[in-house]
Amino acid sequence: MGIVEEAHNVRVVGRGERTIVLAHGFGTDQSVWKHLVPHLVEDCRVVLFDNMGAGPTNPDYFDFERYATLEGYALDLLAILEELRIASCTFVGHSVSALIGAIASVSRPDLFSKIVMLSASPRYLNDVDYFGGFEQEELDELFDAMRSNYKAWVSGFAPLAVGGDLESVAVQEFSRTLFNIRPDIAFSVAQTIFQSDVRHLLGHVTVPCHILQSSKDLAVPVVVSEYLHKNLRANSIVEVMPSEGHLPQLSNPEIVIPVLLRHIRFDIEV
């Protein structure tokens, strides 16, 4: 195992000519794909990894300067693909990782046959003629809450993000992976993500994009999926699912997994 693979806890499972790369979002790790992986391993080579800063990674490897922008994560993704000698993949990115994949594809479109975006947003802050879902004051309150009492913040944020009660398995799972992250790293990552704005890059993405979105998501309003569709240079398609929450692959797998599989296996008709 190479240095990059070890640092990111890379796992390769399944067999097949087609390579599927699964990338998790904020507050989770590769375990967030547990309902999807069993459906892929029979005929696909599946690559799973943890973003730097996720709970299972070594916190000593987290470079606060490198990961102050999403480009740092995109460079990590490209390094993983290079170390595994992946010539082309179907990339499935949840939340921020959908945009990390898009950023990586701008410099190396040859490595991506398609990008499946789940719960993705190019900007979380509202702007002139753009509805991202948050005002700056709301984000400042979120950051203050994280700083003052991380454990209390997780207990409140997890059910809001997942869209379930405190007793639900999905909320408990998201709480577990959030608690696994060192609080100062979680705070830094949250700031980088929620203050990010990659709208200017959308016009440079040439890889086909499948945009999947919950009908109700605290972090990403449905209109954002249409914004992506209209502003991506590449061919794209949108499917709004009757699921709830920002982590629908955990909270509503019976709805979301069949949709993910369809978009992974079938291309956009042009």
C-alpha positions in Angstrom: 0.0 0.0 0.0 1.3 3.4 -1.0 1.7 6.5 1.3 -1.4 8.2 -0.1 -3.5 5.0 0.2 -2.5 4.5 3.8 -3.1 8.1 4.8 -6.6 8.0 3.4 -7.5 4.5 4.5 -8.1 3.5 0.9 -10.0 0.2 0.3 -10.6 -1.4 -3.0 -13.4 -4.0 -3.1 -15.2 -5.9 -5.8 -14.2 -7.0 -9.2 -15.0 -5.8 -12.7 -13.7 -3.7 -15.6 -15.5 -0.5 -14.4 -14.1 1.5 -11.5 -16.4 3.4 -9.1 -14.9 5.9 -6.7 -17.1 6.8 -3.7 -16.3 10.0 -1.8 -18.0 11.1 1.4 -19.0 14.5 2.7 -18.5 16.6 5.8 -18.8 14.9 9.2 -18.8 11.3 7.8 -16.3 8.8 6.5 -16.3 5.9 3.9 -18.8 4.0 6.1 -21.6 6.3 4.8 -21.7 4.2 1.6 -22.4 0.9 3.5 -25.9 0.5 1.9 -24.5 1.1 -1.6 -21.3 -0.9 -1.8 -22.9 -4.4 -1.6 -24.9 -3.6 -4.8 -21.7 -2.7 -6.8 -19.1 -5.3 -5.8 -20.3 -8.1 -8.1 -19.5 -6.3 -11.3 -17.5 -3.2 -10.4 -14.2 -2.3 -8.8 -15.1 0.0 -5.9 -12.7 2.5 -4.4 -13.5 3.9 -0.9 -11.4 6.4 1.0 -11.5 8.9 3.9 -11.0 12.6 3.3 -8.2 14.0 5.3 -9.6 15.2 8.7 -12.3 12.5 8.9 -12.3 10.5 12.1 -10.4 7.4 11.0 -7.5 9.5 9.5 -4.5 10.5 11.5 -5.2 14.1 12.7 -1.4 14.8 12.6 -1.7 14.6 8.8 -4.3 17.4 8.6 -2.6 20.5 7.2 -4.8 23.4 8.1 -3.3 25.6 5.3 -3.7 22.9 2.6 -7.3 22.2 3.5 -8.3 25.9 3.9 -9.6 25.5 0.3 -11.3 22.7 -1.6 -8.4 22.5 -4.0 -6.4 20.7 -1.3 -8.9 17.9 -1.2 -9.0 17.8 -5.1 -5.2 17.3 -5.1 -5.6 14.4 -2.7 -8.2 12.8 -4.9 -6.0 13.1 -7.9 -3.1 11.6 -5.9 -5.3 8.6 -4.9 -6.3 8.0 -8.5 -2.7 8.2 -9.6 -1.4 5.9 -6.9 -4.1 3.3 -7.8 -3.3 3.8 -11.5 -7.0 4.5 -12.3 -7.2 5.6 -16.0 -10.9 6.5 -15.8 -13.7 6.2 -13.2 -17.3 6.9 -12.3 -17.0 9.3 -9.4 -19.8 9.5 -6.8 -19.4 12.4 -4.5 -21.6 13.2 -1.6 -22.1 16.9 -0.5 -18.7 18.8 -0.7 -17.0 15.8 -2.4 -19.2 16.2 -5.4 -17.6 19.6 -5.9 -14.2 18.3 -5.0 -14.6 15.8 -7.8 -15.7 18.6 -10.2 -12.6 20.7 -9.3 -10.3 17.7 -9.9 -12.0 17.0 -13.3 -11.3 20.4 -14.6 -7.5 19.7 -14.6 -7.8 16.0 -15.4 -11.1 15.3 -17.3 -9.6 12.1 -18.7 -9.8 10.5 -15.3 -13.6 10.8 -15.0 -16.2 9.2 -17.2 -19.0 10.8 -15.2 -19.6 12.5 -11.9 -22.7 11.6 -9.8 -23.4 14.5 -7.4 -25.4 13.7 -4.3 -26.6 16.7 -2.2 -24.2 19.0 -3.8 -23.9 22.8 -3.6 -21.3 25.2 -5.2 -22.1 27.8 -2.6 -24.0 27.7 0.7 -24.3 31.4 1.3 -27.1 33.4 -0.3 -25.9 36.0 -2.8 -27.4 38.4 -5.3 -29.6 36.3 -7.7 -28.5 33.1 -5.9 -30.2 31.2 -3.1 -27.7 29.0 -1.3 -29.8 28.5 1.9 -27.8 30.4 4.5 -27.1 34.0 5.6 -23.7 34.9 7.0 -25.2 35.5 10.4 -26.6 31.9 10.5 -23.2 30.5 9.6 -21.5 32.6 12.2 -23.9 31.2 14.8 -23.1 27.7 13.6 -19.4 28.3 13.9 -19.8 29.9 17.4 -21.8 26.9 18.6 -19.1 24.5 17.3 -16.4 26.4 19.0 -18.1 26.8 22.4 -19.4 23.2 22.9 -18.7 20.8 20.1 -20.5 17.9 21.7 -23.7 19.9 22.3 -23.4 21.2 18.7 -23.2 17.7 17.3 -26.3 16.6 19.3 -28.3 19.4 17.8 -26.8 19.5 14.2 -27.0 15.7 13.5 -30.8 15.3 13.6 -31.3 18.6 11.7 -28.9 17.5 8.9 -30.2 14.0 8.7 -33.8 15.0 9.1 -34.7 12.4 11.7 -35.3 12.1 15.4 -32.5 11.5 17.9 -33.3 7.8 18.1 -33.0 7.1 14.4 -30.1 4.9 13.3 -29.0 7.4 10.6 -28.8 10.2 13.2 -26.9 8.0 15.6 -24.5 7.0 12.8 -23.9 10.6 11.7 -23.4 11.7 15.3 -20.8 8.9 15.7 -18.7 10.0 12.8 -19.0 13.6 13.8 -17.8 12.8 17.3 -14.8 10.9 15.8 -13.4 14.1 14.3 -11.1 16.2 16.4 -13.2 19.4 17.2 -10.6 21.9 15.9 -10.4 20.0 12.6 -14.2 19.8 12.3 -14.4 23.5 12.9 -11.8 24.3 10.2 -13.4 21.9 7.7 -16.9 23.3 8.3 -15.6 26.9 7.8 -13.8 25.9 4.5 -17.0 24.1 3.2 -19.7 26.6 4.3 -17.7 29.6 3.1 -16.7 28.0 -0.2 -17.8 29.4 -3.6 -16.9 27.4 -6.7 -19.6 28.7 -9.0 -16.9 30.2 -11.2 -15.6 26.7 -12.0 -18.9 25.2 -13.2 -18.4 26.5 -16.7 -15.1 24.6 -16.9 -16.5 21.2 -16.0 -16.7 19.0 -19.2 -17.4 15.6 -17.6 -21.1 14.6 -17.6 -22.8 15.2 -14.3 -25.8 13.4 -12.7 -27.3 15.7 -10.0 -29.3 13.9 -7.3 -31.0 15.9 -4.6 -33.4 15.3 -1.7 -36.7 17.1 -1.9 -36.1 18.4 1.6 -32.5 19.2 2.7 -31.5 21.6 5.5 -28.1 22.3 3.8 -29.0 22.4 0.1 -32.3 23.9 -1.2 -33.8 22.1 -4.3 -33.2 25.2 -6.5 -29.4 24.7 -6.1 -29.7 21.5 -8.2 -31.3 23.5 -11.0 -28.5 26.1 -10.7 -25.9 23.4 -11.1 -27.7 22.0 -14.1 -28.0 25.4 -15.8 -24.4 26.5 -15.1 -22.4 23.3 -15.7 -20.7 23.4 -19.1 -21.0 19.6 -19.3 -24.1 17.6 -20.1 -26.1 17.2 -16.9 -29.3 15.7 -15.6 -31.2 16.4 -12.4 -33.3 14.0 -10.3 -35.0 15.3 -7.2 -35.8 12.3 -4.9 -38.7 12.0 -2.4 -36.1 11.6 0.3 -35.4 13.8 3.3 -32.1 15.1 4.7 -28.6 15.9 3.6 -27.4 12.2 4.0 -30.2 10.4 2.2 -28.0 7.4 1.4 -28.1 6.8 5.2 -31.6 8.0 6.1 -33.6 6.8 3.1 -31.5 4.0 1.5 -34.6 2.3 0.1 -35.3 5.4 -2.0 -31.8 6.6 -2.7 -29.8 3.4 -3.4 -31.8 2.4 -6.5 -31.6 5.9 -7.9 -27.8 6.0 -7.3 -27.4 2.6 -9.0 -29.4 3.8 -12.0 -27.3 6.9 -12.5 -24.1 5.0 -11.9 -25.0 2.4 -14.5 -26.7 4.5 -17.2 -25.4 7.5 -19.1 -27.2 10.7 -20.0 -29.0 10.4 -23.4 -27.9 13.1 -25.8 
